Amino acid sequence: MLERLNAYRTMWLMVLYDLPTLTKRQRNNANKFRQKLLENGFTMFQFSSYIRHVTSYEQSETQKRKIRSIIPPEGLIGVLEITDKQFERMELYYCKSKVKLLDGPQQLELF
């Protein structure tokens, strides 16, 4: 039962973005944004799409505050929360072959 509840409490936070890169300043801003995502524990899922596993709503809110603080002056950024259970149901294909999804980190619970 605890494992089932955990799959609905833990989440994946997805950051999807489309930033302009026409000028040197824009490229610099886009690169800084990407670097900050990596520093905050995000992993590239696809180009301009980064994900991070979070263990609670509070941790998700903390990460979203950090993202809001690094948004560049131009471009479009989306932040999406999905439960571990929803993420697990995603089908991922590479060249028509189904591939395994990323596993969330193993979690140790202390009582």
Secondary structure as GFF3:
##gff-version 3
##sequence-region A 1 111
A	DSSP	alpha_helix	2	9	.	.	.	ID=ss1
A	DSSP	beta_strand	11	18	.	.	.	ID=ss2
A	DSSP	alpha_helix	24	39	.	.	.	ID=ss3
A	DSSP	beta_strand	43	46	.	.	.	ID=ss4
A	DSSP	beta_strand	49	54	.	.	.	ID=ss5
A	DSSP	alpha_helix	57	70	.	.	.	ID=ss6
A	DSSP	beta_strand	76	83	.	.	.	ID=ss7
A	DSSP	alpha_helix	84	88	.	.	.	ID=ss8
A	DSSP	beta_strand	92	94	.	.	.	ID=ss9
A	DSSP	beta_strand	97	99	.	.	.	ID=ss10
###
